[in-house]
Structure formats: structure tokens, C-alpha cells
Amino acid sequence: MGKVALAAKITHVPSMYLSELPGARHGTRDDAIEGHREISRRCRAAGVDTLVVFDTHWLVNANYHVNCAPHFKGTYTSNELPHFITNMAFESPGNPALGRLMAEVASEMGVETLAHDATSLDPEYGTLVPLRYMNTDRHFKVVSVSALCMAHYLDDSARLGWALRRAVEERYDGTVAFLASGSLSHRFAQNGLAPEFAFRIWSPFLETLDHRVVQMWQDGEWKAFCAMLPEYAAKGHGEGFMHDTAMLLGALGWSGYDGRVEVVTPYFGASGTGQINAIFPVTPQSGDAIPVPIASRAEGYTPIAARL
């Protein structure tokens, strides 16, 4: 059946768009842009037909959601940072069939997920910025998954990631890449200090924490990382509460994952936040379950089964 050929944690900093434009920031994010282009080249070489983006800028308050419209086209201005991204054109084909299939399988596995194919909803910039550099020629179809999850458990997001992989491998006739679009630490510079922190991390603690996490990824310390993810997300001000990372690790096998991460764009600072482009090799995972604990659940809450 289908295949997940590539998985990555990627940046989507809006200063990448500024980096294209004339002015003081011109060329300053060329390394991040080239990282996206390299991931695109790897996807093309692997025969990927669809990029599935876990978008930490798509805020949802209930359920998980998949934007799988047949086609995306428009002009985007960021409501958060309109002085960074304004009137940015975008266009990519969608993949309604894959989006519906992923939502169906995830719901069957106990993670209620809704697909939206007949929708006027455009992707957020956690999807649009990477597509600008990875899909300039509209080679790939695109599906966007909500990953700014306001009332969700990280372990459910991990189960969602595993369910999406199962959907691809067992029911989809094609090849897919999973992209977790979000930062490492995400403490923005205090208002008024943004220019001073344009290329820096907000604090030595957060920078040290991020570097240790990247080393864990490169060394394959997945049991330790998965155990600390909820606290890392909290104390590191994780973007989207790091649901994109939970989805990505869930798709890879959670603490049972045995890959070693390849850094494509070295860790860098942006407006106080920690950023990276890194490829997580997709390794074989057998069985119908991933070892996700339920410790993050509220006391007294009866969770869904730990098995999918």
C-alpha cells in the first residue's frame, strides 16, 4: 500500500519571507530557505506525492481537523505579524481523498478527527511558509493538520500521528511526507525588544535546553525525550504546546522509535525563539500500538485505551 517516505521537524519563521525582500533583512534566512529546498529535493527523490503539514498556527478548541480542500490559492497577510508577512501569494493542489482517509482511520482508532474538503478555509502560515520554498512549482499535493491544540492531550496527538501513518501505509496508494511545522523553544522577545533578539534566543536556559534536545534527537534518546516532552513543552514555551512534535513522534513510533535525526539547517534564533530544520528517518514499526503513557491525563479522567 502506501508509504511515509520522509518525516521532518521544520521552521516556518516569517522572517524567511522578509529574507526574500529588499531591505535590512534581505538574505538573512537563506540557510532556513535552503533547508526547506533540501527537504523538497529529498521528497522528490523519494517519490512523495503529498506533504502533510502539522501546523502549529492552526488553532482549534475541539477535535482534530484536517484541511484537505482540492486546491489552495490566495493572498495571505499574517494577523500576528503583518509587518513580516503581507500580501504573500500562495497556491498548491490539495488531496481530499487522503485527508478524508486519514480522518476516517484516526476516528476509527479512537482519536476523533474531522476532514474538511468542501471548505473556504485557507491554511495558516505554518503551512504556507514551508510550501513557498518546498512547493514553488506546485509539484506536491498538500494536506494541513491542526496542531495548535487548546484542549488536547499530547498523548492523543501522538496517537493521531500513529493513526495517520497507519492510514497511509494500510489504505493509501501513494507516498507521503509528514512535516511538523513548529519551533523548539518559543518564548518571543518581549515587546519593544524584538529587533534586539532578531537572531537570538530569549534566555540562556532556553537555548541550553534546546541544544540538549537536539543532541537527544541525534543520539536517539527517544524514551527520555518522550518522557520529558510535556514538561519541555511547558517550560520551553513550546509552539502550539508542541502538539506537532507529539504527532511527528507518534507517527514514528513514539518512545519505540529508533532513528537518529539529521540536522539540515542548524539550530538558530529568531525573535527570541529556537528554530531548526531536521529530518527524522522513517524506520519500520510493527504492531498496532505505540507505547504512549497516560500520565499527562487529568486525575480521575478515564482515558481512551493506550493502544490504538
Backbone bond lengths (Angstrom), bond angles and torsions (degrees), N, CA, C in turn:
res aa  C-N    CA-C-N  psi(-1)  N-CA   C-N-CA  omega(-1)  CA-C   N-CA-C  phi
1 M - - - 1.469 - - 1.531 109.90 -
2 G 1.330 116.43 -135.65 1.453 119.78 -173.89 1.517 113.22 -84.91
3 K 1.332 114.84 179.04 1.457 120.51 -176.05 1.520 110.47 -146.17
4 V 1.344 115.71 137.70 1.463 121.21 166.72 1.530 105.70 -95.02
5 A 1.319 116.26 107.81 1.459 120.99 -171.14 1.522 113.39 -93.04
6 L 1.327 117.13 -22.12 1.464 119.90 -177.27 1.517 109.34 -152.35
7 A 1.332 115.90 143.45 1.456 122.57 174.80 1.525 107.98 -136.30
8 A 1.324 116.72 140.49 1.461 119.14 -176.76 1.512 111.10 -152.96
9 K 1.315 114.95 152.12 1.459 123.73 168.18 1.522 106.18 -100.82
10 I 1.332 117.45 123.16 1.467 119.86 -171.74 1.524 111.75 -129.61
11 T 1.322 113.81 153.82 1.455 121.08 174.47 1.525 110.15 -86.10
12 H 1.336 115.35 158.60 1.467 119.77 172.35 1.530 109.98 -140.65
13 V 1.321 116.52 29.44 1.469 119.19 -174.16 1.535 111.03 -55.83
14 P 1.332 117.28 132.55 1.471 120.14 -177.94 1.514 113.28 -65.60
15 S 1.335 117.69 -17.02 1.462 119.34 176.83 1.527 111.62 -67.24
16 M 1.348 117.76 -13.21 1.468 119.62 172.22 1.525 109.91 -63.09
17 Y 1.317 116.38 -39.87 1.468 119.77 177.92 1.534 110.66 -67.34
18 L 1.338 116.38 -42.42 1.464 119.43 176.58 1.519 111.18 -60.03
19 S 1.323 115.75 -32.91 1.456 121.43 -178.44 1.530 112.62 -61.88
20 E 1.319 116.75 -22.83 1.468 120.84 178.25 1.524 111.98 -79.15
21 L 1.327 116.43 -24.83 1.458 121.37 -167.18 1.526 112.02 -92.84
22 P 1.309 117.70 152.59 1.469 119.78 174.75 1.527 110.37 -60.35
23 G 1.320 115.78 146.71 1.450 119.45 178.99 1.517 112.06 133.53
24 A 1.321 115.48 -171.48 1.464 121.27 -173.69 1.520 113.15 -64.72
25 R 1.346 117.75 -26.58 1.456 119.94 -177.23 1.528 113.47 -96.03
26 H 1.318 116.43 4.66 1.464 119.89 -177.00 1.531 110.90 -59.89
27 G 1.337 116.29 127.59 1.447 122.07 175.76 1.514 115.72 80.35
28 T 1.328 118.02 -1.98 1.463 119.82 -172.52 1.525 113.96 -78.39
29 R 1.328 117.74 -11.55 1.469 120.27 176.92 1.535 110.80 -119.63
30 D 1.307 116.26 27.89 1.458 119.42 -179.86 1.531 111.75 -60.00
31 D 1.348 116.78 -33.66 1.467 119.28 -179.10 1.520 111.32 -66.41
32 A 1.327 117.36 -40.69 1.467 120.69 178.73 1.529 110.60 -68.16
33 I 1.332 116.61 -40.90 1.471 120.80 178.44 1.521 110.11 -63.20
34 E 1.319 116.75 -43.16 1.464 119.84 179.28 1.531 110.73 -65.42
35 G 1.334 116.74 -33.13 1.463 119.78 175.12 1.516 111.91 -61.48
36 H 1.314 116.81 -41.41 1.466 120.73 176.20 1.527 111.09 -64.46
37 R 1.306 115.69 -41.39 1.468 118.61 179.79 1.527 111.52 -66.01
38 E 1.332 116.28 -35.33 1.461 119.33 177.19 1.521 110.89 -66.71
39 I 1.328 117.63 -41.76 1.464 120.67 176.44 1.524 109.89 -61.62
40 S 1.327 116.92 -39.98 1.462 120.63 176.72 1.521 110.85 -60.86
41 R 1.327 117.00 -43.24 1.472 119.85 178.80 1.521 110.94 -62.34
42 R 1.325 116.52 -40.53 1.471 120.12 179.53 1.537 109.81 -64.29
43 C 1.309 116.37 -41.61 1.469 120.27 178.94 1.519 111.21 -62.73
44 R 1.309 116.95 -43.79 1.471 120.84 179.66 1.525 110.49 -62.64
45 A 1.333 115.82 -43.31 1.465 119.70 179.89 1.525 111.54 -64.07
46 A 1.334 117.02 -29.59 1.462 121.70 -179.37 1.525 112.91 -86.92
47 G 1.328 117.82 -2.11 1.456 121.27 178.95 1.512 114.67 79.02
48 V 1.326 117.54 22.53 1.464 121.29 179.62 1.524 109.98 -63.44
49 D 1.340 115.73 134.22 1.470 119.89 175.97 1.521 112.15 -105.33
50 T 1.356 117.55 -22.37 1.469 120.20 -175.75 1.520 110.73 -139.83
51 L 1.338 115.66 133.41 1.459 122.72 172.00 1.521 108.42 -96.15
52 V 1.320 116.64 121.55 1.457 122.30 176.18 1.522 107.04 -104.28
53 V 1.335 116.48 115.46 1.462 121.70 -172.77 1.529 109.64 -107.36
54 F 1.341 116.75 124.23 1.460 122.65 172.44 1.526 106.29 -88.28
55 D 1.325 116.04 104.00 1.465 122.53 -165.37 1.524 111.58 -100.47
56 T 1.340 116.68 111.13 1.467 121.39 -179.64 1.521 112.85 -78.25
57 H 1.322 118.06 5.67 1.466 120.12 172.63 1.525 112.13 -104.08
58 W 1.305 117.44 -0.16 1.466 120.29 176.51 1.525 107.98 -96.82
59 L 1.340 115.10 100.18 1.450 121.91 -176.98 1.526 110.11 -82.93
60 V 1.344 115.56 131.39 1.468 121.35 174.62 1.525 108.83 -136.29
61 N 1.316 115.90 150.16 1.460 121.96 -177.13 1.522 113.90 -110.54
62 A 1.318 117.89 -7.20 1.469 121.28 178.33 1.515 108.62 -159.21
63 N 1.321 116.33 142.24 1.469 123.24 179.39 1.536 110.99 65.12
64 Y 1.310 114.74 173.81 1.461 121.64 169.05 1.526 107.14 -105.64
65 H 1.325 115.91 151.56 1.458 120.02 -172.88 1.524 110.81 -136.49
66 V 1.325 114.88 145.92 1.450 122.95 -179.79 1.521 108.67 -125.21
67 N 1.321 117.36 121.48 1.455 121.87 175.94 1.525 107.42 -93.32
68 C 1.322 115.07 106.82 1.469 120.35 -176.24 1.521 110.72 -128.69
69 A 1.321 115.67 45.03 1.466 120.59 175.92 1.528 109.53 -59.63
70 P 1.331 117.78 154.94 1.461 119.94 -178.97 1.523 114.23 -65.75
71 H 1.351 116.11 -25.81 1.464 118.96 -176.41 1.527 108.32 -157.70
72 F 1.325 115.42 141.24 1.454 121.04 176.82 1.527 108.66 -118.68
73 K 1.320 115.95 128.22 1.458 119.87 177.94 1.515 108.82 -157.25
74 G 1.322 116.45 136.79 1.446 118.67 177.64 1.516 112.03 170.51
75 T 1.315 115.09 -163.05 1.462 123.29 177.30 1.520 107.76 -128.58
76 Y 1.323 116.56 129.26 1.457 120.83 -171.18 1.528 111.07 -117.71
77 T 1.335 115.50 134.30 1.465 123.20 168.15 1.512 107.69 -124.93
78 S 1.316 117.18 131.06 1.463 121.30 -179.38 1.518 110.91 -71.39
79 N 1.334 115.66 129.52 1.462 118.70 175.08 1.524 111.05 -74.72
80 E 1.342 117.38 -24.08 1.465 121.53 -179.76 1.522 112.16 -80.41
81 L 1.321 115.03 -43.91 1.468 121.12 -174.12 1.536 109.40 -134.41
82 P 1.340 117.38 67.07 1.459 119.69 -176.31 1.527 113.27 -66.85
83 H 1.334 116.87 -14.90 1.462 119.39 176.35 1.530 111.39 -85.24
84 F 1.334 116.88 -6.92 1.464 121.37 175.76 1.525 111.56 -101.26
85 I 1.326 116.35 -48.28 1.468 119.82 179.34 1.522 108.63 -121.39
86 T 1.328 116.13 112.01 1.459 120.85 177.51 1.529 109.23 -137.62
87 N 1.312 115.25 130.93 1.468 122.31 176.65 1.535 112.61 55.23
88 M 1.334 115.58 45.35 1.466 120.94 178.34 1.523 109.41 -88.75
89 A 1.319 116.66 117.64 1.465 120.93 -179.72 1.530 110.02 -74.05
90 F 1.332 116.02 145.90 1.457 120.37 176.80 1.525 109.92 -145.79
91 E 1.330 114.97 150.89 1.461 121.20 174.27 1.525 109.08 -162.74
92 S 1.325 116.12 131.30 1.462 122.81 174.88 1.520 108.99 -155.31
93 P 1.324 117.99 146.52 1.463 119.49 171.37 1.521 110.58 -73.08
94 G 1.322 117.24 148.45 1.452 122.06 176.15 1.520 111.38 -99.02
95 N 1.331 115.38 -175.37 1.460 120.72 179.12 1.530 108.73 -141.82
96 P 1.340 117.13 78.08 1.464 120.00 -177.15 1.524 113.23 -58.41
97 A 1.329 117.44 -38.81 1.466 120.19 -176.84 1.525 110.83 -62.81
98 L 1.323 117.13 -45.38 1.462 120.23 179.12 1.525 111.01 -66.07
99 G 1.323 117.14 -43.17 1.461 119.88 179.98 1.517 112.58 -59.72
100 R 1.333 116.59 -44.90 1.471 119.97 178.31 1.522 110.82 -64.07
101 L 1.317 116.75 -39.59 1.454 121.13 -179.33 1.531 110.86 -64.96
102 M 1.320 117.69 -43.15 1.459 120.82 179.74 1.522 110.97 -63.80
103 A 1.324 117.22 -43.28 1.459 120.26 179.22 1.527 110.79 -64.37
104 E 1.313 116.45 -39.29 1.466 120.75 179.88 1.523 111.14 -63.54
105 V 1.318 117.24 -47.61 1.463 120.61 -177.98 1.525 110.82 -68.14
106 A 1.326 117.79 -42.70 1.462 120.02 178.52 1.525 111.43 -59.76
107 S 1.320 117.16 -42.89 1.465 120.53 178.96 1.524 111.00 -65.34
108 E 1.325 116.33 -39.86 1.460 119.80 176.26 1.523 111.60 -59.70
109 M 1.316 116.22 -32.54 1.459 121.45 -177.18 1.522 112.66 -89.94
110 G 1.325 117.11 9.16 1.458 120.12 172.58 1.505 115.99 96.41
111 V 1.331 118.46 5.17 1.461 121.58 176.34 1.523 107.03 -114.01
112 E 1.314 116.74 100.30 1.468 120.40 -171.84 1.526 110.83 -64.72
113 T 1.320 115.33 121.03 1.455 122.40 -173.49 1.520 109.21 -137.39
114 L 1.325 116.48 137.50 1.454 122.03 -177.23 1.523 109.89 -117.17
115 A 1.318 116.13 133.45 1.467 122.09 176.85 1.520 109.31 -97.57
116 H 1.324 116.26 141.27 1.464 122.16 -179.15 1.526 108.05 -125.74
117 D 1.321 115.10 99.25 1.459 119.00 179.09 1.530 111.83 -104.48
118 A 1.325 118.21 -34.75 1.466 121.78 176.18 1.526 107.40 -95.25
119 T 1.332 116.48 78.45 1.459 120.74 -171.36 1.520 111.14 -143.09
120 S 1.320 115.74 152.10 1.454 121.40 172.50 1.527 111.11 -96.99
121 L 1.340 116.95 5.04 1.454 121.92 -177.08 1.530 110.74 -72.26
122 D 1.331 116.51 122.31 1.463 121.24 176.03 1.526 110.03 -88.86
123 P 1.318 118.07 154.50 1.465 120.29 174.77 1.521 111.03 -65.10
124 E 1.340 114.99 157.27 1.457 121.64 174.08 1.527 109.74 -86.52
125 Y 1.346 116.11 176.31 1.460 116.90 -171.87 1.525 113.27 -76.55
126 G 1.336 117.86 -10.60 1.456 118.97 169.89 1.519 112.06 -64.65
127 T 1.309 116.13 -22.42 1.469 122.14 173.43 1.530 111.25 -97.16
128 L 1.318 116.88 -42.70 1.465 120.42 -171.67 1.520 113.52 -69.51
129 V 1.336 117.97 -37.88 1.467 118.97 -179.75 1.530 111.27 -64.82
130 P 1.334 119.89 -49.89 1.476 118.25 176.30 1.525 113.18 -58.61
131 L 1.339 117.35 -39.86 1.465 119.40 -178.84 1.519 111.66 -64.23
132 R 1.312 116.04 -27.99 1.472 119.31 -179.89 1.530 110.79 -60.04
133 Y 1.332 116.04 -33.17 1.467 119.90 -176.22 1.532 112.79 -105.50
134 M 1.312 116.76 -24.94 1.461 119.84 -179.11 1.526 112.79 -90.75
135 N 1.329 116.44 -22.79 1.459 119.34 -169.71 1.527 111.85 -135.69
136 T 1.327 114.90 39.70 1.470 120.39 -177.70 1.522 111.80 -55.85
137 D 1.334 115.99 -38.18 1.465 121.02 -177.09 1.532 113.02 -92.97
138 R 1.347 116.67 8.91 1.470 122.71 179.51 1.535 111.43 58.38
139 H 1.316 115.02 34.73 1.465 121.50 179.20 1.530 111.50 -67.39
140 F 1.341 116.46 -39.38 1.454 121.68 -176.02 1.527 111.58 -97.68
141 K 1.314 115.63 147.07 1.459 120.90 163.03 1.529 107.45 -77.82
142 V 1.331 115.55 161.92 1.462 119.84 -173.67 1.523 110.40 -136.14
143 V 1.329 115.89 138.39 1.456 123.01 170.66 1.525 106.94 -131.32
144 S 1.327 117.29 132.94 1.464 121.86 179.85 1.525 109.95 -111.35
145 V 1.335 116.05 135.61 1.464 122.53 -178.04 1.525 109.02 -117.65
146 S 1.332 117.31 133.75 1.464 121.76 -179.98 1.526 110.59 -63.38
147 A 1.348 116.61 128.89 1.466 119.56 -179.87 1.526 113.03 -138.44
148 L 1.332 117.88 13.06 1.468 120.80 166.48 1.519 105.15 -104.40
149 C 1.321 114.78 85.20 1.464 122.25 -165.74 1.519 109.58 -102.52
150 M 1.332 116.53 109.88 1.459 122.25 -168.90 1.518 114.43 -83.26
151 A 1.332 118.18 -22.14 1.468 120.68 -175.39 1.528 109.98 -136.97
152 H 1.326 115.82 42.70 1.456 122.44 -172.37 1.522 110.22 -127.41
153 Y 1.330 116.11 152.89 1.449 122.45 175.23 1.522 110.01 -91.34
154 L 1.326 115.89 143.58 1.455 119.80 177.96 1.523 111.70 -61.28
155 D 1.332 117.08 -33.58 1.468 117.94 -179.58 1.529 111.26 -69.02
156 D 1.323 117.95 -31.31 1.471 119.15 173.88 1.526 110.63 -66.80
157 S 1.337 116.61 -36.71 1.458 119.11 177.68 1.523 110.94 -66.59
158 A 1.337 116.84 -36.01 1.463 119.73 174.72 1.523 110.79 -63.71
159 R 1.322 116.90 -41.70 1.465 120.54 177.87 1.533 110.78 -64.81
160 L 1.334 115.65 -36.85 1.458 119.13 176.10 1.523 110.23 -59.79
161 G 1.337 116.97 -47.29 1.455 119.74 179.05 1.514 112.50 -57.15
162 W 1.341 116.26 -43.46 1.468 119.89 178.62 1.526 110.76 -63.93
163 A 1.328 117.09 -41.55 1.464 121.12 179.52 1.529 110.82 -63.16
164 L 1.335 117.30 -39.12 1.462 119.57 179.55 1.522 110.69 -65.90
165 R 1.314 116.13 -37.48 1.472 117.80 176.15 1.520 110.71 -65.30
166 R 1.320 116.75 -42.93 1.458 120.16 178.51 1.531 110.79 -60.30
167 A 1.328 116.00 -39.85 1.465 120.18 179.03 1.521 110.90 -60.14
168 V 1.327 115.84 -43.81 1.466 120.00 -179.70 1.522 110.40 -67.00
169 E 1.326 116.25 -49.56 1.465 120.05 -171.91 1.523 113.30 -71.89
170 E 1.328 116.77 -29.46 1.465 119.49 -173.48 1.525 113.93 -103.45
171 R 1.339 117.84 -21.15 1.464 117.99 -172.68 1.521 115.24 -134.36
172 Y 1.320 117.72 -3.32 1.468 119.94 -176.45 1.520 109.83 -109.35
173 D 1.291 116.60 137.00 1.458 121.98 177.62 1.520 108.68 -100.09
174 G 1.328 115.54 79.31 1.454 119.75 -178.25 1.507 111.09 175.25
175 T 1.330 115.44 -172.78 1.466 122.12 -175.24 1.524 108.99 -128.41
176 V 1.337 115.30 134.44 1.460 121.68 -168.46 1.527 110.05 -129.89
177 A 1.333 116.62 151.46 1.458 123.48 168.00 1.519 108.71 -116.89
178 F 1.333 117.42 138.54 1.459 123.78 174.39 1.526 108.43 -103.47
179 L 1.329 116.66 125.63 1.458 122.38 -178.35 1.523 109.70 -122.91
180 A 1.329 117.08 114.66 1.466 122.10 176.10 1.525 107.48 -87.69
181 S 1.319 116.09 105.71 1.460 121.71 -173.13 1.518 109.89 -96.80
182 G 1.328 115.29 97.62 1.454 120.63 -178.54 1.513 110.32 -178.57
183 S 1.314 115.97 166.25 1.461 121.20 -174.34 1.526 111.23 -87.05
184 L 1.318 115.12 -179.37 1.467 122.76 164.35 1.531 104.90 -85.50
185 S 1.331 119.86 -116.30 1.464 118.42 175.61 1.526 109.02 -62.71
186 H 1.336 115.32 149.41 1.469 118.23 -171.80 1.528 111.34 -139.82
187 R 1.318 115.88 44.44 1.460 120.49 174.98 1.522 108.04 -91.33
188 F 1.339 115.53 103.67 1.451 119.79 179.18 1.529 110.96 -64.94
189 A 1.310 115.17 151.94 1.453 120.22 173.02 1.524 110.18 -59.87
190 Q 1.319 115.51 142.11 1.462 120.51 179.18 1.528 109.86 -58.86
191 N 1.321 116.17 147.31 1.459 120.39 -179.68 1.531 110.73 -52.49
192 G 1.303 115.80 132.80 1.456 121.82 -178.08 1.512 113.23 96.36
193 L 1.352 116.79 -16.38 1.456 120.81 -178.20 1.523 112.92 -110.20
194 A 1.340 116.79 2.11 1.467 119.81 -175.12 1.526 112.95 -55.20
195 P 1.338 120.44 -45.71 1.463 118.86 -179.94 1.527 112.81 -60.04
196 E 1.309 116.68 -36.55 1.465 121.25 -179.81 1.526 111.79 -66.09
197 F 1.328 116.26 -29.14 1.469 121.31 -177.23 1.530 112.36 -107.43
198 A 1.331 116.96 20.25 1.463 120.21 -176.77 1.519 112.34 -56.28
199 F 1.333 117.04 -32.57 1.466 121.16 -177.28 1.529 111.54 -126.02
200 R 1.343 115.61 25.36 1.463 120.22 -176.13 1.527 110.83 -129.57
201 I 1.332 115.07 163.34 1.463 122.81 173.91 1.526 107.90 -91.97
202 W 1.328 116.36 148.99 1.459 119.64 -173.35 1.524 113.06 -61.96
203 S 1.341 118.33 -38.67 1.464 119.38 -176.78 1.524 110.95 -145.33
204 P 1.343 117.50 153.58 1.462 120.79 175.64 1.524 112.27 -58.86
205 F 1.329 117.31 -35.12 1.468 120.13 178.63 1.522 110.92 -60.62
206 L 1.329 116.89 -49.18 1.458 120.42 -178.22 1.523 111.54 -65.77
207 E 1.325 116.84 -38.64 1.459 119.59 179.14 1.529 110.79 -65.32
208 T 1.329 116.80 -43.04 1.468 120.76 178.38 1.525 110.39 -63.93
209 L 1.326 116.44 -42.24 1.460 121.36 179.11 1.528 110.81 -60.86
210 D 1.315 116.56 -46.18 1.463 120.43 179.84 1.525 111.93 -62.24
211 H 1.322 116.69 -43.96 1.469 119.42 -179.99 1.529 110.90 -62.24
212 R 1.312 116.55 -38.32 1.470 119.48 178.26 1.526 110.44 -65.35
213 V 1.324 116.97 -39.89 1.459 120.68 178.92 1.528 110.53 -63.14
214 V 1.320 117.45 -45.56 1.460 120.00 179.28 1.528 110.30 -60.53
215 Q 1.331 116.83 -39.66 1.465 119.85 177.64 1.523 111.06 -63.66
216 M 1.335 117.01 -39.37 1.469 120.78 176.38 1.523 110.72 -60.43
217 W 1.311 116.46 -41.71 1.467 120.59 178.93 1.529 110.84 -63.64
218 Q 1.310 115.69 -42.67 1.466 119.10 -178.74 1.527 111.99 -69.98
219 D 1.326 116.12 -29.07 1.467 121.02 -179.19 1.527 112.79 -91.27
220 G 1.328 116.94 -4.54 1.460 120.19 178.95 1.518 114.38 73.53
221 E 1.328 118.14 33.84 1.476 121.92 -179.93 1.528 109.77 -88.08
222 W 1.319 116.51 65.06 1.462 120.32 -170.10 1.517 113.35 -77.12
223 K 1.312 118.31 -35.96 1.464 119.29 177.73 1.517 110.30 -61.84
224 A 1.312 116.50 -45.09 1.463 120.21 179.88 1.521 110.87 -66.66
225 F 1.345 117.27 -42.34 1.462 119.10 -178.09 1.522 111.38 -66.47
226 C 1.329 117.42 -45.63 1.468 119.63 -178.97 1.527 110.80 -62.43
227 A 1.327 116.97 -35.48 1.462 120.10 179.01 1.526 111.66 -66.83
228 M 1.327 116.95 -33.40 1.465 120.01 -176.68 1.525 113.46 -93.96
229 L 1.338 117.84 -5.14 1.462 119.96 -174.36 1.524 113.54 -56.22
230 P 1.348 120.95 -46.00 1.473 118.11 179.87 1.522 113.11 -59.00
231 E 1.333 116.90 -41.12 1.460 119.41 -179.80 1.530 111.34 -73.24
232 Y 1.319 116.01 -36.88 1.476 120.16 175.88 1.528 110.10 -61.62
233 A 1.328 116.33 -43.34 1.463 120.09 179.17 1.521 111.28 -60.96
234 A 1.343 116.46 -37.81 1.462 120.27 -178.76 1.522 111.77 -75.70
235 K 1.320 116.83 -53.09 1.462 120.28 -174.65 1.521 112.33 -77.74
236 G 1.324 116.89 -20.99 1.451 120.66 176.68 1.511 112.98 -94.81
237 H 1.347 117.09 10.19 1.468 121.35 -179.70 1.527 110.20 52.39
238 G 1.327 116.98 46.14 1.457 121.59 -172.40 1.514 113.59 -55.41
239 E 1.309 115.92 134.89 1.463 120.99 178.90 1.522 110.10 -65.79
240 G 1.329 115.67 130.13 1.454 119.56 -176.66 1.519 112.00 60.95
241 F 1.346 116.92 22.77 1.473 123.00 -175.11 1.531 110.97 59.46
242 M 1.331 115.87 19.03 1.470 124.31 177.22 1.521 112.60 63.31
243 H 1.334 116.40 30.52 1.459 119.34 174.76 1.528 111.27 -66.89
244 D 1.329 117.39 -29.42 1.469 118.88 176.55 1.524 110.87 -63.19
245 T 1.340 116.37 -39.30 1.462 120.63 179.80 1.517 110.61 -68.21
246 A 1.333 117.15 -40.63 1.467 120.55 176.85 1.527 110.69 -62.43
247 M 1.324 117.22 -40.91 1.465 120.63 177.83 1.526 110.75 -62.61
248 L 1.341 115.45 -44.96 1.455 119.93 -178.92 1.531 111.19 -62.57
249 L 1.343 117.07 -48.69 1.463 120.11 -179.73 1.521 111.07 -66.68
250 G 1.335 117.24 -34.48 1.458 119.50 175.47 1.513 111.49 -61.15
251 A 1.323 116.14 -42.87 1.461 120.06 179.67 1.523 111.86 -64.16
252 L 1.322 116.44 -28.30 1.463 121.24 -176.47 1.532 113.14 -89.84
253 G 1.349 117.25 -10.34 1.460 120.24 179.83 1.510 114.41 117.74
254 W 1.350 116.62 7.73 1.465 122.50 177.43 1.520 110.13 56.20
255 S 1.323 119.26 -133.36 1.465 120.34 -176.14 1.524 112.66 -70.62
256 G 1.340 116.85 -9.89 1.448 120.88 175.26 1.525 113.01 -86.44
257 Y 1.314 117.06 -2.34 1.458 121.90 178.76 1.529 109.68 -64.77
258 D 1.322 117.42 144.34 1.465 120.15 -176.09 1.523 113.04 -130.01
259 G 1.347 117.30 21.12 1.459 120.12 179.65 1.516 112.42 -87.53
260 R 1.325 115.36 165.91 1.459 122.98 175.28 1.526 108.32 -119.85
261 V 1.304 116.87 126.22 1.458 121.72 -171.92 1.529 111.77 -72.94
262 E 1.325 114.86 141.83 1.463 122.36 173.87 1.531 108.19 -107.50
263 V 1.307 116.45 119.22 1.461 120.81 178.41 1.526 108.87 -80.82
264 V 1.313 115.79 123.71 1.465 122.12 -179.43 1.526 110.35 -96.82
265 T 1.328 116.82 -46.20 1.462 121.73 171.51 1.513 107.66 -116.15
266 P 1.325 118.49 115.06 1.475 119.95 -178.06 1.525 112.26 -56.13
267 Y 1.315 114.28 152.08 1.468 123.37 179.43 1.528 110.63 -48.54
268 F 1.344 115.43 134.86 1.464 119.73 178.96 1.523 110.22 -146.95
269 G 1.331 114.97 159.94 1.454 121.38 179.32 1.510 111.41 -96.12
270 A 1.336 115.79 145.78 1.463 121.42 177.79 1.529 108.88 -149.09
271 S 1.303 116.79 110.04 1.469 122.64 178.87 1.527 112.07 55.48
272 G 1.323 116.18 30.96 1.457 121.36 179.85 1.514 114.35 98.93
273 T 1.345 118.20 -15.41 1.462 122.83 -174.86 1.528 111.64 -95.53
274 G 1.349 116.17 158.86 1.454 122.11 -179.99 1.520 111.40 -101.84
275 Q 1.324 117.41 128.63 1.468 122.05 -170.36 1.530 111.43 -130.14
276 I 1.336 115.27 156.66 1.456 120.27 -179.96 1.533 109.22 -163.73
277 N 1.321 116.86 156.29 1.460 123.53 161.74 1.519 106.45 -117.92
278 A 1.321 117.17 120.73 1.460 120.72 -175.41 1.522 110.08 -144.05
279 I 1.333 115.76 135.99 1.465 121.76 179.39 1.517 109.79 -97.12
280 F 1.334 115.38 131.16 1.455 123.75 177.70 1.531 107.26 -104.76
281 P 1.331 119.53 105.66 1.463 119.88 -178.55 1.531 111.51 -55.55
282 V 1.319 116.10 135.07 1.467 121.31 178.32 1.527 107.56 -84.33
283 T 1.329 115.86 116.99 1.460 120.98 -178.60 1.527 109.65 -112.04
284 P 1.326 117.99 156.36 1.474 120.10 -179.11 1.524 111.36 -61.48
285 Q 1.319 115.54 137.77 1.463 122.37 175.39 1.523 107.53 -132.78
286 S 1.307 117.15 125.17 1.458 120.57 -176.26 1.519 110.67 -105.06
287 G 1.331 115.87 164.52 1.460 120.96 176.49 1.509 112.66 89.29
288 D 1.324 115.38 -179.75 1.460 120.58 -175.49 1.517 111.95 -114.04
289 A 1.313 117.41 17.30 1.458 119.31 -178.10 1.510 110.66 -142.45
290 I 1.318 116.49 155.87 1.455 122.27 171.18 1.520 107.65 -122.71
291 P 1.335 118.29 150.36 1.462 121.18 -173.69 1.522 113.44 -81.15
292 V 1.329 116.88 66.54 1.464 121.16 -179.88 1.521 109.19 -92.05
293 P 1.324 118.69 122.98 1.461 120.66 178.01 1.523 111.38 -75.15
294 I 1.299 117.44 169.34 1.468 121.06 178.25 1.526 110.79 -116.15
295 A 1.333 116.80 19.53 1.458 120.87 -176.37 1.521 112.48 -65.60
296 S 1.332 117.35 -23.26 1.462 119.79 -178.15 1.527 112.52 -79.07
297 R 1.329 117.76 -3.25 1.460 121.44 -178.08 1.523 111.72 -74.31
298 A 1.316 115.25 151.09 1.462 119.67 176.38 1.526 109.62 -65.59
299 E 1.311 115.79 143.28 1.460 120.66 -179.08 1.526 109.89 -59.56
300 G 1.321 115.66 132.32 1.448 120.84 178.08 1.517 113.79 88.18
301 Y 1.329 116.57 -7.58 1.463 119.97 179.76 1.535 109.07 -82.49
302 T 1.320 116.42 133.41 1.452 120.47 177.87 1.522 109.25 -91.19
303 P 1.334 117.05 108.94 1.465 119.42 -173.71 1.508 112.24 -80.55
304 I 1.344 114.66 166.70 1.440 118.80 168.04 1.527 107.74 -67.65
305 A 1.309 117.52 164.69 1.446 120.91 -178.51 1.525 110.34 -58.22
306 A 1.327 115.73 144.56 1.459 119.87 177.89 1.514 110.43 -65.39
307 R 1.337 116.26 -25.55 1.462 119.64 176.34 1.514 109.27 -82.74
308 L 1.317 115.54 146.79 1.463 120.04 175.02 1.503 110.24 -82.46
